[in-house]
C-alpha cells in the first residue's frame, strides 16, 4: 500500500511539473541526432517572491544532461545523489559531472546558462539542475523531459522552473546555517502548502511562482559537419555559418566572426600574427564602468588537444586564478612550461598585442588559447580557448574572434572594486550572463563583446623567429641575460655611490623604481620577465 501510494504521488508530481511546459512539435525523425540550444532566464525577483528575498540572490552554474531511460539525474520522492546534493547545497558541479561521465556514458551533458546539447534516439531525455543561492539545499530545473515524441523531435520546449528542496539540509531560510537532514528526505517541490516557515517563494497572491524559464530550441545541424562529441560541452552559440568547424571548443565566452582558409599544409611550421583590440568602453558597457578600466598583459598559448588552459565548466588552475584576480602571469607560465611542453606561448603588454604579436606553431600545437584579466575586477577574464587553426590538413589564413566577459569562479565579489572574497567552494569558470544581479557589462539587455582578437597567417617556418618559446634560450633570451648583467653592474655601481652620498642615492632609487614600473611587461626572452599587479 505504501509503495502504491508513493507511486501515485510521483505521478501527480510529474504531471504537476509537466503542466508548466509549452511545446512546439516538429517533423524531424528521431532516428537522426539533433542539437538543441538551452537557455536559462532568471525570474526569481523581489517583486515575484518578496518574502525574505536575499540581496545576493543568484543561481549556480546550471548542469543539463541528455540521457536515456536507464539514467535519472533527479526526480520527486527520490533521494538526491551526492552530485545533486552538492549542487543543491553549495552550487559545485564537479561531482555531478563525474557521476554523468560514469553513469551516463555515450550521452552529452553541458554546464552553463546558455548551451548547446546533442541528443539522439538513445539519449532523448533531458534533465536540468541549478542551485537557488543562497539557500540550504534548494534548486530549480526539470527532469526526464522527453524530446522525442511520436517518433519526431520537438522543435521547441519552454519550461517554467519551480523551486525544489533536495531533502539533504533541514535549513528553513535562505541563509540558514548548515543543518544535515537526518534521515535524508526525498526531493520535493516547494509549494505554498509546504513552503518554509516564513513563506519563502510565496507571492502576494499566495502562490509559488516559477523562479526560472528554461527554453529548449532545436537547431539545424549541417549534415556535412562533424557530429558533436558525446561528452561534456559548454556551448552557448550555434555553429558558425561555415562548412567546417572553427574551434574544438563550444564555449559561449567567444564567437568566431570571420574565418578564411589557406592552401598551406599543416605539416609546415607557421607563424601567426595575433592582434588584440579593446572593445570594453563606457559607451558599450555603461553600468558601473570603472575609471581605471584596463586589461592585464595577455597570455597566448599554442597547444595540443591534451592540454586546456581554461574553459567554461572547468575549475580555474592556480595560474588562471592569478591572472583573473591580480593579472599576474608567473604561475600560468610555469604551468605552460610543465603541462604544455614543445609548444610556444607569449606573454606581453596590451600595447604590444594591440600592435600584433607573432607566434610560431606546428601541427601538434594547432590549438590556440588566450586569456587576460578584466581590471579592476574580482576575478573576471576574457579571451578564448581551444581554437583550432588547422582544418582539413590546411592552416587557416585568418580568424577573427569576439570575446565575452567570464567569471573565473575563485572570488565571490560582485562589483569591479569588490574587496577580496574567496569563493568557497571554488566554482567553475562561467560566462557572465546578461541577467546578472548588478547588470555589469549589460547595455539594452545584452552584453556586447569586450575585445576582438585577429589571428592572421603570416609565413611558414622559414620566416619564423626564435622569440616564441619561453623555454628556449634564443638570441632574444641571450640579449635579456646581457641586459640583466648590465643591470646588476649598474646596481653594484650605484650601491658604491650610495655609500658616498645617501641623499642623492635615495633620489636615484626612486627614479629607478619609476623606470622599472614603466617597463614593458614582455615575457619572451627579449626583456626580463615582470609581474604586473592590477
SEZATOR-337481 format. One record per residue (C-alpha): residue in three letters; x, y, z. Coordinates in steps of 0.25 Angstrom, whole numbers. Example, Ala and Ser with C-alpha at 12.3 -4.5 7.8 and 13.67 -1.06 7.14 Angstrom:
! residues 2
kolfi aa = ala u = 49 v = -18 w = 31
kolfi aa = ser u = 55 v = -4 w = 29
! end
This chain:
! residues 534
kolfi aa = unk u = 0 v = 0 w = 0
kolfi aa = unk u = 11 v = 10 w = 4
kolfi aa = unk u = 18 v = 6 w = -10
kolfi aa = unk u = 6 v = 9 w = -18
kolfi aa = unk u = 3 v = 22 w = -11
kolfi aa = unk u = 17 v = 26 w = -13
kolfi aa = unk u = 16 v = 23 w = -28
kolfi aa = unk u = 3 v = 31 w = -29
kolfi aa = unk u = 10 v = 43 w = -22
kolfi aa = unk u = 21 v = 42 w = -32
kolfi aa = unk u = 11 v = 42 w = -44
kolfi aa = unk u = 4 v = 54 w = -38
kolfi aa = unk u = 16 v = 62 w = -36
kolfi aa = unk u = 21 v = 59 w = -50
kolfi aa = unk u = 8 v = 63 w = -56
kolfi aa = unk u = 9 v = 76 w = -48
kolfi aa = unk u = 23 v = 78 w = -53
kolfi aa = unk u = 19 v = 75 w = -67
kolfi aa = unk u = 8 v = 85 w = -67
kolfi aa = unk u = 18 v = 96 w = -67
kolfi aa = unk u = 22 v = 93 w = -82
kolfi aa = unk u = 20 v = 100 w = -95
kolfi aa = unk u = 23 v = 90 w = -107
kolfi aa = unk u = 24 v = 92 w = -122
kolfi aa = unk u = 24 v = 79 w = -129
kolfi aa = unk u = 33 v = 76 w = -141
kolfi aa = unk u = 35 v = 67 w = -153
kolfi aa = unk u = 49 v = 62 w = -152
kolfi aa = unk u = 50 v = 48 w = -149
kolfi aa = unk u = 57 v = 43 w = -136
kolfi aa = unk u = 66 v = 33 w = -144
kolfi aa = unk u = 75 v = 45 w = -147
kolfi aa = unk u = 82 v = 52 w = -136
kolfi aa = unk u = 78 v = 67 w = -133
kolfi aa = unk u = 84 v = 79 w = -125
kolfi aa = unk u = 77 v = 88 w = -116
kolfi aa = unk u = 80 v = 102 w = -111
kolfi aa = unk u = 76 v = 102 w = -96
kolfi aa = unk u = 75 v = 116 w = -90
kolfi aa = unk u = 73 v = 119 w = -75
kolfi aa = unk u = 65 v = 132 w = -71
kolfi aa = unk u = 64 v = 137 w = -57
kolfi aa = unk u = 50 v = 140 w = -52
kolfi aa = unk u = 53 v = 140 w = -37
kolfi aa = unk u = 51 v = 154 w = -33
kolfi aa = unk u = 48 v = 162 w = -20
kolfi aa = unk u = 34 v = 166 w = -27
kolfi aa = unk u = 30 v = 152 w = -30
kolfi aa = unk u = 36 v = 145 w = -18
kolfi aa = unk u = 36 v = 156 w = -7
kolfi aa = unk u = 38 v = 148 w = 6
kolfi aa = unk u = 52 v = 150 w = 11
kolfi aa = unk u = 57 v = 151 w = -3
kolfi aa = unk u = 72 v = 151 w = -1
kolfi aa = unk u = 81 v = 163 w = -6
kolfi aa = unk u = 91 v = 153 w = -12
kolfi aa = unk u = 81 v = 145 w = -20
kolfi aa = unk u = 87 v = 137 w = -31
kolfi aa = unk u = 87 v = 123 w = -38
kolfi aa = unk u = 99 v = 114 w = -38
kolfi aa = unk u = 105 v = 109 w = -52
kolfi aa = unk u = 94 v = 100 w = -58
kolfi aa = unk u = 96 v = 86 w = -62
kolfi aa = unk u = 88 v = 80 w = -73
kolfi aa = unk u = 89 v = 65 w = -78
kolfi aa = unk u = 83 v = 57 w = -89
kolfi aa = unk u = 81 v = 42 w = -85
kolfi aa = unk u = 72 v = 30 w = -87
kolfi aa = unk u = 62 v = 23 w = -78
kolfi aa = unk u = 73 v = 16 w = -70
kolfi aa = unk u = 79 v = 28 w = -64
kolfi aa = unk u = 72 v = 38 w = -55
kolfi aa = unk u = 79 v = 51 w = -50
kolfi aa = unk u = 68 v = 54 w = -40
kolfi aa = unk u = 53 v = 53 w = -38
kolfi aa = unk u = 42 v = 55 w = -28
kolfi aa = unk u = 42 v = 46 w = -16
kolfi aa = unk u = 56 v = 40 w = -19
kolfi aa = unk u = 68 v = 42 w = -11
kolfi aa = unk u = 78 v = 52 w = -16
kolfi aa = unk u = 91 v = 47 w = -21
kolfi aa = unk u = 104 v = 52 w = -16
kolfi aa = unk u = 105 v = 61 w = -28
kolfi aa = unk u = 91 v = 66 w = -27
kolfi aa = unk u = 93 v = 69 w = -12
kolfi aa = unk u = 106 v = 77 w = -15
kolfi aa = unk u = 99 v = 85 w = -26
kolfi aa = unk u = 87 v = 88 w = -17
kolfi aa = unk u = 95 v = 92 w = -5
kolfi aa = unk u = 107 v = 99 w = -10
kolfi aa = unk u = 106 v = 100 w = -25
kolfi aa = unk u = 118 v = 92 w = -29
kolfi aa = unk u = 117 v = 83 w = -41
kolfi aa = unk u = 129 v = 75 w = -41
kolfi aa = unk u = 123 v = 63 w = -34
kolfi aa = unk u = 111 v = 63 w = -42
kolfi aa = unk u = 119 v = 64 w = -55
kolfi aa = unk u = 127 v = 52 w = -51
kolfi aa = unk u = 114 v = 44 w = -48
kolfi aa = unk u = 109 v = 47 w = -62
kolfi aa = unk u = 122 v = 42 w = -68
kolfi aa = unk u = 122 v = 29 w = -60
kolfi aa = unk u = 107 v = 26 w = -60
kolfi aa = unk u = 102 v = 32 w = -73
kolfi aa = unk u = 113 v = 28 w = -84
kolfi aa = unk u = 110 v = 31 w = -98
kolfi aa = unk u = 101 v = 43 w = -95
kolfi aa = unk u = 105 v = 58 w = -95
kolfi aa = unk u = 104 v = 68 w = -84
kolfi aa = unk u = 107 v = 83 w = -82
kolfi aa = unk u = 109 v = 94 w = -72
kolfi aa = unk u = 105 v = 108 w = -74
kolfi aa = unk u = 93 v = 117 w = -74
kolfi aa = unk u = 92 v = 117 w = -90
kolfi aa = unk u = 98 v = 104 w = -96
kolfi aa = unk u = 96 v = 94 w = -108
kolfi aa = unk u = 93 v = 80 w = -105
kolfi aa = unk u = 93 v = 68 w = -115
kolfi aa = unk u = 82 v = 57 w = -113
kolfi aa = unk u = 80 v = 44 w = -120
kolfi aa = unk u = 70 v = 33 w = -121
kolfi aa = unk u = 76 v = 26 w = -109
kolfi aa = unk u = 79 v = 39 w = -101
kolfi aa = unk u = 66 v = 46 w = -104
kolfi aa = unk u = 62 v = 51 w = -90
kolfi aa = unk u = 68 v = 63 w = -83
kolfi aa = unk u = 69 v = 67 w = -69
kolfi aa = unk u = 74 v = 81 w = -63
kolfi aa = unk u = 78 v = 86 w = -49
kolfi aa = unk u = 84 v = 99 w = -43
kolfi aa = unk u = 85 v = 103 w = -29
kolfi aa = unk u = 76 v = 115 w = -24
kolfi aa = unk u = 86 v = 123 w = -16
kolfi aa = unk u = 87 v = 126 w = -5
kolfi aa = unk u = 79 v = 114 w = 1
kolfi aa = unk u = 80 v = 102 w = 10
kolfi aa = unk u = 78 v = 92 w = -2
kolfi aa = unk u = 68 v = 98 w = -11
kolfi aa = unk u = 69 v = 97 w = -26
kolfi aa = unk u = 61 v = 98 w = -39
kolfi aa = unk u = 61 v = 91 w = -52
kolfi aa = unk u = 54 v = 79 w = -59
kolfi aa = unk u = 56 v = 64 w = -60
kolfi aa = unk u = 53 v = 53 w = -70
kolfi aa = unk u = 47 v = 62 w = -81
kolfi aa = unk u = 45 v = 54 w = -94
kolfi aa = unk u = 49 v = 62 w = -106
kolfi aa = unk u = 45 v = 50 w = -116
kolfi aa = unk u = 30 v = 49 w = -117
kolfi aa = unk u = 23 v = 41 w = -127
kolfi aa = unk u = 36 v = 38 w = -133
kolfi aa = unk u = 39 v = 53 w = -136
kolfi aa = unk u = 48 v = 63 w = -129
kolfi aa = unk u = 41 v = 74 w = -123
kolfi aa = unk u = 44 v = 88 w = -129
kolfi aa = unk u = 44 v = 95 w = -116
kolfi aa = unk u = 40 v = 94 w = -102
kolfi aa = unk u = 39 v = 104 w = -91
kolfi aa = unk u = 39 v = 100 w = -76
kolfi aa = unk u = 35 v = 108 w = -64
kolfi aa = unk u = 45 v = 104 w = -53
kolfi aa = unk u = 39 v = 103 w = -39
kolfi aa = unk u = 47 v = 103 w = -26
kolfi aa = unk u = 51 v = 89 w = -21
kolfi aa = unk u = 56 v = 84 w = -8
kolfi aa = unk u = 67 v = 73 w = -9
kolfi aa = unk u = 64 v = 68 w = 5
kolfi aa = unk u = 78 v = 68 w = 10
kolfi aa = unk u = 78 v = 80 w = 18
kolfi aa = unk u = 68 v = 84 w = 29
kolfi aa = unk u = 70 v = 99 w = 28
kolfi aa = unk u = 57 v = 107 w = 27
kolfi aa = unk u = 62 v = 121 w = 22
kolfi aa = unk u = 71 v = 125 w = 10
kolfi aa = unk u = 83 v = 128 w = 20
kolfi aa = unk u = 81 v = 116 w = 30
kolfi aa = unk u = 94 v = 110 w = 35
kolfi aa = unk u = 97 v = 96 w = 31
kolfi aa = unk u = 87 v = 86 w = 37
kolfi aa = unk u = 88 v = 72 w = 32
kolfi aa = unk u = 75 v = 65 w = 29
kolfi aa = unk u = 75 v = 52 w = 38
kolfi aa = unk u = 69 v = 44 w = 32
kolfi aa = unk u = 71 v = 50 w = 17
kolfi aa = unk u = 57 v = 53 w = 11
kolfi aa = unk u = 53 v = 50 w = -3
kolfi aa = unk u = 53 v = 62 w = -13
kolfi aa = unk u = 40 v = 70 w = -13
kolfi aa = unk u = 35 v = 83 w = -19
kolfi aa = unk u = 33 v = 95 w = -11
kolfi aa = unk u = 19 v = 99 w = -11
kolfi aa = unk u = 10 v = 109 w = -3
kolfi aa = unk u = 6 v = 97 w = 6
kolfi aa = unk u = 20 v = 93 w = 10
kolfi aa = unk u = 28 v = 105 w = 8
kolfi aa = unk u = 38 v = 109 w = 19
kolfi aa = unk u = 32 v = 115 w = 32
kolfi aa = unk u = 33 v = 129 w = 27
kolfi aa = unk u = 27 v = 126 w = 14
kolfi aa = unk u = 39 v = 128 w = 5
kolfi aa = unk u = 36 v = 127 w = -10
kolfi aa = unk u = 21 v = 130 w = -7
kolfi aa = unk u = 16 v = 142 w = -15
kolfi aa = unk u = 6 v = 153 w = -10
kolfi aa = unk u = -5 v = 144 w = -17
kolfi aa = unk u = -2 v = 132 w = -8
kolfi aa = unk u = 4 v = 124 w = -20
kolfi aa = unk u = 19 v = 120 w = -22
kolfi aa = unk u = 22 v = 126 w = -36
kolfi aa = unk u = 33 v = 120 w = -45
kolfi aa = unk u = 47 v = 124 w = -42
kolfi aa = unk u = 53 v = 122 w = -56
kolfi aa = unk u = 49 v = 120 w = -70
kolfi aa = unk u = 57 v = 109 w = -78
kolfi aa = unk u = 56 v = 109 w = -93
kolfi aa = unk u = 60 v = 98 w = -102
kolfi aa = unk u = 60 v = 100 w = -117
kolfi aa = unk u = 65 v = 90 w = -128
kolfi aa = unk u = 75 v = 96 w = -137
kolfi aa = unk u = 78 v = 91 w = -151
kolfi aa = unk u = 92 v = 84 w = -152
kolfi aa = unk u = 100 v = 84 w = -165
kolfi aa = unk u = 99 v = 69 w = -169
kolfi aa = unk u = 114 v = 70 w = -174
kolfi aa = unk u = 120 v = 75 w = -161
kolfi aa = unk u = 126 v = 66 w = -151
kolfi aa = unk u = 116 v = 61 w = -140
kolfi aa = unk u = 117 v = 68 w = -126
kolfi aa = unk u = 125 v = 59 w = -117
kolfi aa = unk u = 117 v = 50 w = -107
kolfi aa = unk u = 123 v = 57 w = -95
kolfi aa = unk u = 123 v = 70 w = -87
kolfi aa = unk u = 120 v = 82 w = -95
kolfi aa = unk u = 119 v = 97 w = -90
kolfi aa = unk u = 114 v = 103 w = -103
kolfi aa = unk u = 105 v = 115 w = -103
kolfi aa = unk u = 105 v = 118 w = -118
kolfi aa = unk u = 100 v = 112 w = -131
kolfi aa = unk u = 110 v = 106 w = -141
kolfi aa = unk u = 117 v = 117 w = -149
kolfi aa = unk u = 112 v = 118 w = -163
kolfi aa = unk u = 124 v = 112 w = -170
kolfi aa = unk u = 125 v = 98 w = -176
kolfi aa = unk u = 135 v = 93 w = -165
kolfi aa = unk u = 136 v = 95 w = -150
kolfi aa = unk u = 145 v = 107 w = -146
kolfi aa = unk u = 148 v = 102 w = -132
kolfi aa = unk u = 149 v = 90 w = -124
kolfi aa = unk u = 143 v = 98 w = -112
kolfi aa = unk u = 128 v = 101 w = -112
kolfi aa = unk u = 129 v = 111 w = -102
kolfi aa = unk u = 120 v = 124 w = -101
kolfi aa = unk u = 131 v = 132 w = -96
kolfi aa = unk u = 135 v = 135 w = -110
kolfi aa = unk u = 130 v = 135 w = -124
kolfi aa = unk u = 137 v = 133 w = -137
kolfi aa = unk u = 132 v = 145 w = -146
kolfi aa = unk u = 141 v = 143 w = -158
kolfi aa = unk u = 149 v = 131 w = -163
kolfi aa = unk u = 157 v = 129 w = -176
kolfi aa = unk u = 164 v = 116 w = -181
kolfi aa = unk u = 178 v = 116 w = -187
kolfi aa = unk u = 185 v = 106 w = -196
kolfi aa = unk u = 197 v = 104 w = -186
kolfi aa = unk u = 199 v = 90 w = -181
kolfi aa = unk u = 198 v = 87 w = -166
kolfi aa = unk u = 211 v = 79 w = -168
kolfi aa = unk u = 218 v = 92 w = -169
kolfi aa = unk u = 222 v = 100 w = -156
kolfi aa = unk u = 216 v = 114 w = -158
kolfi aa = unk u = 215 v = 128 w = -152
kolfi aa = unk u = 202 v = 135 w = -148
kolfi aa = unk u = 201 v = 149 w = -144
kolfi aa = unk u = 191 v = 152 w = -133
kolfi aa = unk u = 185 v = 165 w = -131
kolfi aa = unk u = 177 v = 170 w = -119
kolfi aa = unk u = 166 v = 181 w = -120
kolfi aa = unk u = 160 v = 187 w = -107
kolfi aa = unk u = 145 v = 188 w = -108
kolfi aa = unk u = 142 v = 190 w = -93
kolfi aa = unk u = 137 v = 204 w = -93
kolfi aa = unk u = 127 v = 213 w = -84
kolfi aa = unk u = 118 v = 214 w = -96
kolfi aa = unk u = 117 v = 200 w = -99
kolfi aa = unk u = 117 v = 195 w = -84
kolfi aa = unk u = 112 v = 207 w = -76
kolfi aa = unk u = 108 v = 200 w = -63
kolfi aa = unk u = 118 v = 203 w = -52
kolfi aa = unk u = 129 v = 205 w = -63
kolfi aa = unk u = 142 v = 207 w = -55
kolfi aa = unk u = 150 v = 220 w = -57
kolfi aa = unk u = 163 v = 211 w = -57
kolfi aa = unk u = 158 v = 201 w = -67
kolfi aa = unk u = 169 v = 193 w = -74
kolfi aa = unk u = 173 v = 179 w = -77
kolfi aa = unk u = 185 v = 171 w = -71
kolfi aa = unk u = 197 v = 166 w = -80
kolfi aa = unk u = 190 v = 155 w = -89
kolfi aa = unk u = 195 v = 141 w = -89
kolfi aa = unk u = 195 v = 134 w = -103
kolfi aa = unk u = 198 v = 119 w = -104
kolfi aa = unk u = 198 v = 109 w = -115
kolfi aa = unk u = 195 v = 95 w = -110
kolfi aa = unk u = 190 v = 81 w = -114
kolfi aa = unk u = 177 v = 74 w = -110
kolfi aa = unk u = 183 v = 68 w = -97
kolfi aa = unk u = 185 v = 82 w = -91
kolfi aa = unk u = 174 v = 92 w = -87
kolfi aa = unk u = 178 v = 106 w = -82
kolfi aa = unk u = 163 v = 109 w = -78
kolfi aa = unk u = 149 v = 106 w = -82
kolfi aa = unk u = 135 v = 109 w = -77
kolfi aa = unk u = 131 v = 98 w = -67
kolfi aa = unk u = 145 v = 95 w = -62
kolfi aa = unk u = 151 v = 99 w = -50
kolfi aa = unk u = 162 v = 110 w = -51
kolfi aa = unk u = 176 v = 106 w = -49
kolfi aa = unk u = 185 v = 113 w = -40
kolfi aa = unk u = 191 v = 121 w = -52
kolfi aa = unk u = 178 v = 124 w = -57
kolfi aa = unk u = 173 v = 129 w = -43
kolfi aa = unk u = 185 v = 138 w = -42
kolfi aa = unk u = 183 v = 144 w = -56
kolfi aa = unk u = 168 v = 146 w = -53
kolfi aa = unk u = 170 v = 152 w = -39
kolfi aa = unk u = 182 v = 161 w = -40
kolfi aa = unk u = 187 v = 160 w = -54
kolfi aa = unk u = 200 v = 152 w = -50
kolfi aa = unk u = 205 v = 142 w = -60
kolfi aa = unk u = 217 v = 135 w = -53
kolfi aa = unk u = 208 v = 123 w = -49
kolfi aa = unk u = 202 v = 121 w = -62
kolfi aa = unk u = 215 v = 122 w = -69
kolfi aa = unk u = 220 v = 111 w = -60
kolfi aa = unk u = 208 v = 102 w = -64
kolfi aa = unk u = 210 v = 104 w = -79
kolfi aa = unk u = 225 v = 100 w = -78
kolfi aa = unk u = 222 v = 87 w = -70
kolfi aa = unk u = 208 v = 83 w = -75
kolfi aa = unk u = 210 v = 88 w = -90
kolfi aa = unk u = 224 v = 85 w = -94
kolfi aa = unk u = 228 v = 86 w = -108
kolfi aa = unk u = 218 v = 97 w = -111
kolfi aa = unk u = 220 v = 112 w = -111
kolfi aa = unk u = 214 v = 123 w = -103
kolfi aa = unk u = 215 v = 138 w = -102
kolfi aa = unk u = 212 v = 148 w = -90
kolfi aa = unk u = 213 v = 162 w = -93
kolfi aa = unk u = 207 v = 176 w = -91
kolfi aa = unk u = 194 v = 180 w = -96
kolfi aa = unk u = 201 v = 191 w = -105
kolfi aa = unk u = 209 v = 180 w = -111
kolfi aa = unk u = 197 v = 171 w = -114
kolfi aa = unk u = 190 v = 183 w = -120
kolfi aa = unk u = 201 v = 185 w = -130
kolfi aa = unk u = 202 v = 170 w = -133
kolfi aa = unk u = 209 v = 158 w = -126
kolfi aa = unk u = 216 v = 147 w = -134
kolfi aa = unk u = 214 v = 133 w = -130
kolfi aa = unk u = 221 v = 120 w = -137
kolfi aa = unk u = 213 v = 108 w = -136
kolfi aa = unk u = 212 v = 94 w = -143
kolfi aa = unk u = 202 v = 83 w = -146
kolfi aa = unk u = 204 v = 76 w = -132
kolfi aa = unk u = 201 v = 90 w = -126
kolfi aa = unk u = 190 v = 94 w = -134
kolfi aa = unk u = 180 v = 99 w = -124
kolfi aa = unk u = 181 v = 114 w = -118
kolfi aa = unk u = 176 v = 119 w = -105
kolfi aa = unk u = 177 v = 134 w = -100
kolfi aa = unk u = 174 v = 140 w = -86
kolfi aa = unk u = 174 v = 154 w = -80
kolfi aa = unk u = 169 v = 160 w = -67
kolfi aa = unk u = 158 v = 170 w = -68
kolfi aa = unk u = 163 v = 180 w = -58
kolfi aa = unk u = 159 v = 184 w = -48
kolfi aa = unk u = 150 v = 173 w = -44
kolfi aa = unk u = 149 v = 161 w = -34
kolfi aa = unk u = 153 v = 150 w = -44
kolfi aa = unk u = 147 v = 154 w = -57
kolfi aa = unk u = 154 v = 150 w = -70
kolfi aa = unk u = 152 v = 150 w = -85
kolfi aa = unk u = 159 v = 142 w = -96
kolfi aa = unk u = 157 v = 129 w = -104
kolfi aa = unk u = 161 v = 115 w = -103
kolfi aa = unk u = 164 v = 102 w = -111
kolfi aa = unk u = 162 v = 110 w = -124
kolfi aa = unk u = 166 v = 101 w = -136
kolfi aa = unk u = 175 v = 107 w = -146
kolfi aa = unk u = 177 v = 94 w = -155
kolfi aa = unk u = 165 v = 89 w = -163
kolfi aa = unk u = 165 v = 78 w = -173
kolfi aa = unk u = 180 v = 78 w = -173
kolfi aa = unk u = 181 v = 93 w = -176
kolfi aa = unk u = 185 v = 105 w = -167
kolfi aa = unk u = 174 v = 115 w = -166
kolfi aa = unk u = 178 v = 128 w = -173
kolfi aa = unk u = 171 v = 137 w = -163
kolfi aa = unk u = 161 v = 136 w = -152
kolfi aa = unk u = 154 v = 148 w = -144
kolfi aa = unk u = 149 v = 145 w = -130
kolfi aa = unk u = 140 v = 154 w = -122
kolfi aa = unk u = 141 v = 151 w = -107
kolfi aa = unk u = 131 v = 152 w = -95
kolfi aa = unk u = 134 v = 154 w = -80
kolfi aa = unk u = 135 v = 142 w = -72
kolfi aa = unk u = 136 v = 139 w = -57
kolfi aa = unk u = 147 v = 130 w = -52
kolfi aa = unk u = 140 v = 125 w = -40
kolfi aa = unk u = 150 v = 128 w = -30
kolfi aa = unk u = 146 v = 141 w = -24
kolfi aa = unk u = 131 v = 144 w = -19
kolfi aa = unk u = 132 v = 159 w = -22
kolfi aa = unk u = 120 v = 165 w = -30
kolfi aa = unk u = 126 v = 179 w = -34
kolfi aa = unk u = 138 v = 183 w = -41
kolfi aa = unk u = 144 v = 188 w = -28
kolfi aa = unk u = 139 v = 178 w = -18
kolfi aa = unk u = 149 v = 174 w = -7
kolfi aa = unk u = 155 v = 161 w = -7
kolfi aa = unk u = 145 v = 150 w = -5
kolfi aa = unk u = 150 v = 135 w = -6
kolfi aa = unk u = 139 v = 127 w = -13
kolfi aa = unk u = 137 v = 115 w = -4
kolfi aa = unk u = 136 v = 105 w = -10
kolfi aa = unk u = 142 v = 109 w = -23
kolfi aa = unk u = 133 v = 110 w = -35
kolfi aa = unk u = 135 v = 106 w = -49
kolfi aa = unk u = 138 v = 117 w = -60
kolfi aa = unk u = 125 v = 122 w = -66
kolfi aa = unk u = 122 v = 133 w = -75
kolfi aa = unk u = 116 v = 146 w = -68
kolfi aa = unk u = 101 v = 146 w = -72
kolfi aa = unk u = 93 v = 158 w = -76
kolfi aa = unk u = 83 v = 155 w = -65
kolfi aa = unk u = 94 v = 157 w = -54
kolfi aa = unk u = 89 v = 164 w = -42
kolfi aa = unk u = 96 v = 177 w = -43
kolfi aa = unk u = 95 v = 177 w = -58
kolfi aa = unk u = 110 v = 179 w = -60
kolfi aa = unk u = 115 v = 179 w = -75
kolfi aa = unk u = 100 v = 180 w = -79
kolfi aa = unk u = 94 v = 190 w = -89
kolfi aa = unk u = 80 v = 189 w = -94
kolfi aa = unk u = 78 v = 175 w = -89
kolfi aa = unk u = 91 v = 169 w = -95
kolfi aa = unk u = 106 v = 168 w = -93
kolfi aa = unk u = 114 v = 173 w = -104
kolfi aa = unk u = 128 v = 167 w = -107
kolfi aa = unk u = 139 v = 173 w = -98
kolfi aa = unk u = 150 v = 170 w = -108
kolfi aa = unk u = 153 v = 165 w = -122
kolfi aa = unk u = 165 v = 157 w = -126
kolfi aa = unk u = 170 v = 155 w = -140
kolfi aa = unk u = 179 v = 143 w = -144
kolfi aa = unk u = 186 v = 144 w = -157
kolfi aa = unk u = 195 v = 134 w = -164
kolfi aa = unk u = 208 v = 142 w = -168
kolfi aa = unk u = 218 v = 131 w = -172
kolfi aa = unk u = 224 v = 117 w = -172
kolfi aa = unk u = 236 v = 113 w = -163
kolfi aa = unk u = 246 v = 120 w = -172
kolfi aa = unk u = 240 v = 133 w = -167
kolfi aa = unk u = 238 v = 129 w = -152
kolfi aa = unk u = 246 v = 136 w = -142
kolfi aa = unk u = 252 v = 129 w = -129
kolfi aa = unk u = 245 v = 139 w = -120
kolfi aa = unk u = 233 v = 130 w = -118
kolfi aa = unk u = 237 v = 119 w = -107
kolfi aa = unk u = 238 v = 124 w = -93
kolfi aa = unk u = 247 v = 111 w = -91
kolfi aa = unk u = 257 v = 113 w = -102
kolfi aa = unk u = 270 v = 121 w = -100
kolfi aa = unk u = 268 v = 129 w = -112
kolfi aa = unk u = 276 v = 141 w = -117
kolfi aa = unk u = 266 v = 149 w = -110
kolfi aa = unk u = 268 v = 142 w = -97
kolfi aa = unk u = 283 v = 143 w = -98
kolfi aa = unk u = 280 v = 158 w = -100
kolfi aa = unk u = 272 v = 158 w = -88
kolfi aa = unk u = 283 v = 152 w = -80
kolfi aa = unk u = 292 v = 162 w = -85
kolfi aa = unk u = 283 v = 173 w = -81
kolfi aa = unk u = 281 v = 166 w = -67
kolfi aa = unk u = 296 v = 166 w = -66
kolfi aa = unk u = 297 v = 181 w = -69
kolfi aa = unk u = 286 v = 184 w = -59
kolfi aa = unk u = 294 v = 176 w = -48
kolfi aa = unk u = 306 v = 184 w = -51
kolfi aa = unk u = 299 v = 197 w = -50
kolfi aa = unk u = 293 v = 193 w = -37
kolfi aa = unk u = 307 v = 190 w = -32
kolfi aa = unk u = 312 v = 203 w = -36
kolfi aa = unk u = 300 v = 211 w = -30
kolfi aa = unk u = 302 v = 203 w = -17
kolfi aa = unk u = 316 v = 209 w = -16
kolfi aa = unk u = 311 v = 223 w = -19
kolfi aa = unk u = 300 v = 221 w = -8
kolfi aa = unk u = 312 v = 219 w = 2
kolfi aa = unk u = 317 v = 232 w = -3
kolfi aa = unk u = 304 v = 240 w = -3
kolfi aa = unk u = 292 v = 235 w = 4
kolfi aa = unk u = 283 v = 246 w = 0
kolfi aa = unk u = 285 v = 246 w = -15
kolfi aa = unk u = 285 v = 231 w = -15
kolfi aa = unk u = 271 v = 231 w = -9
kolfi aa = unk u = 266 v = 240 w = -21
kolfi aa = unk u = 273 v = 231 w = -31
kolfi aa = unk u = 266 v = 219 w = -25
kolfi aa = unk u = 252 v = 225 w = -26
kolfi aa = unk u = 256 v = 229 w = -41
kolfi aa = unk u = 260 v = 214 w = -44
kolfi aa = unk u = 247 v = 209 w = -38
kolfi aa = unk u = 239 v = 218 w = -46
kolfi aa = unk u = 247 v = 213 w = -59
kolfi aa = unk u = 245 v = 199 w = -55
kolfi aa = unk u = 230 v = 201 w = -53
kolfi aa = unk u = 229 v = 207 w = -67
kolfi aa = unk u = 236 v = 195 w = -74
kolfi aa = unk u = 228 v = 187 w = -84
kolfi aa = unk u = 223 v = 174 w = -78
kolfi aa = unk u = 229 v = 166 w = -89
kolfi aa = unk u = 232 v = 152 w = -85
kolfi aa = unk u = 238 v = 145 w = -97
kolfi aa = unk u = 253 v = 146 w = -94
kolfi aa = unk u = 256 v = 160 w = -101
kolfi aa = unk u = 253 v = 166 w = -87
kolfi aa = unk u = 253 v = 162 w = -73
kolfi aa = unk u = 240 v = 155 w = -68
kolfi aa = unk u = 232 v = 164 w = -60
kolfi aa = unk u = 219 v = 162 w = -52
kolfi aa = unk u = 209 v = 173 w = -53
kolfi aa = unk u = 199 v = 174 w = -42
kolfi aa = unk u = 186 v = 181 w = -46
! end
